[in-house]
Amino acid sequence: MCEQFLKHQLNFILVCRQESHTTLHEHLDGIELPTVTTLGWTGKVEETYTYRYLNAVPLRDSDDALLVNWCELTVTTADGQVSYHNAFATNYPLSEENVAEVVLAGRTRWKVENENHNTLKTKGYNLEHNFGHGKQHLSSLLATLNILSLLFHTFLELSRGRERCRHLPLPYKTVRETFTSYGS
């Protein structure tokens, strides 16, 4: 997937789970990783944000493996409980100055994607996370039909609202009549 993004000259920040990227995480073992630690306040508790990162890490175990930049965030509360942990792979060069911004962008992308998807899932459009049906394009077709259904229902609701307001005077007609009377 990363190669496809780069092929189309797109940047990426993707979740990099240890279970799915074992070679990358094996490469990180035993290396003293650059670390940035900051304190944050949620409004209720103080949290410690620990960022670790490394540039040019092989994604797979091969000679021609794509090199990605890896970063990780661990959020701990004052009592030592880990409240959040995740890692990301990106093509953005990482440094002490920008690692927090890159991680925030990765977290925000996931949040936006997940919340929008949950809206489609829970508001009656039955768009599940996994449309893994078919061999080629069936999953895309089913998702597109669901979104078209959403669009059509929205249009119908707007049409009903317009029908109810048909008997009310239109604001632009009133404004036009006002200017016409002053012009003559």
N, C-alpha and C positions, 0 to 999 in steps of 0.2 A: 504494500500500500504506500509506503514512504517513497519508493521509487516512482510510483505513479504521480504523486504530488510534485516531486522534483522534475519529472519529465514535462509537466505542464507549468513549470516555473511557479509553483505554489509553496508557501511556507506551511509548516505543520507543528502542532503541539498535540501529541497523542498520549493517552494513558499507556504506561509500560509496566504491566504486571509481571511479577517474578515468575508466576506459573507459565506464562506464555512466552517469556523472553529469557529462558534459562541461560543461554550463552552470554548474553549481555550482563546478567547479574553475576555469573561466574567470573567474568572479566573484572568486575568491581570488587570481588572478594580479595582481601589482603592489600588493597590499595588504600593509602591514606587520602581520603577524599577532601577537597576543599569544603569548608563548612561555614555557614553564616547563621548566626543566632540572633533573633530579635524578640522583644516582648510586645505583646498586644493585649488590649483590654476589650472584652466583648460587651461591656456594660454591666456584666454580672461577675465575671471572673477574669483573672489575669492568665494569659496563656503564653507559652514559650513556643516560638516558631523556629524550627531547626531545618535549614535548607542544606542539602548536600548536592554536589554536582560534579560532572566530569565531561569534558569535551572529547570528541573523536573516539567513541566507544563502538566496537563492532556489534552490529545487530544480530548477526548469525555467525556460525562457526565455519567460515570458508575464507579462501584467500581474497575473493572479490566481494566480501561482505560490505554492505553499506555502513559507513561510519555516521553515527548520530550523536547528538549531545544529550546527556542524561541528567535529570535533576529529580530530587525527592524532597518532599515536605513531611515533617512529622510535627504535629501540634500536640503539646502536652499541657495539662493543667498544673496548678501549683502543687497538687498532691501527687504528681507523677503519672497520672492516668493519661494514656494516649487517646485523644479525642478525634484525631484525623491522621491518616497516613496514606500517601499515594506517591507514585513516581511517574515521570513523563519523559518521553523521547521527543526531541525537536531538532530542527535544522538551524535554529537561532544559536549563535555563539553565546555561551554562558559565561558570566563573570560574577564577581562578588556584588557588583553594582546592579545587575539586571536579573539575577536568578529569582528574586521574589516576584518581579513583574511577570516573568515567563510562567511561573507556577500559578499566579493569580489568573492569568489568561487561560491556562489549561483548566483550572477549576471552574472558571466562569463559563467556558464553552460547554463543559459537561452539564452545568446547572441549567443553562438556557435550553440545551437540547433535551434534557430530561424533563424539565417543567413543561415545555411545549408538547412533548410527546404524551405526558401524563394528562394534559388537557384533552388531547384527541382521544385518549384511551378512556377517560372517566366521564366524559360529557356525552356519552351515547353514540360515539362514532366507532367504537369497538376496534380501534387501531392498536393491535397488540405489538409488543416489542419485536416479536419474531415472526415475520412472514416468510419463513424458510420453505415455501412450497415451490414446486416446479423446478425445472432444470435451467431455464434461462431468464425469462423476464416476468414470470407470474407474480413474484413478490412485489415488483415495481408496479405492475398493473393493479394489484389489489390495494396497495397504498394510495395510488393515484385515484382510484375509484372512491376510496374513503374520503380523500380530501375534496374531490369534486362534489361528493354528497354534502360535505360541510359547506362548501360554497353555495350550492343550490339551496340548502335550508336557510342559510343566511339571506340569500336573495329573496326567498319567499317571505321571511319575517319582515324584511324591509318593504316589500310590496304591500303586505297587510297594513303596515304602519302608514304608508302613503295613501292607501285606500281610506283609512280612518280619517286622515287629515285633508281629504279632498275638498271638504266643505269649508275649510278655513281659508281666509284670504291669504294670498301669497305675498310675502314681504316685498319682493321685487316689484310686484304690480303696484303696491301702495307707494313705494319710493318713486317709481316712474310717474305715477299720477301727480305726486307732489311736485316734481321737477317740471312736468308739463304745465301745471297751473301757474307756476312762477314764470315760465318762459313766455306766456302769451299776454 
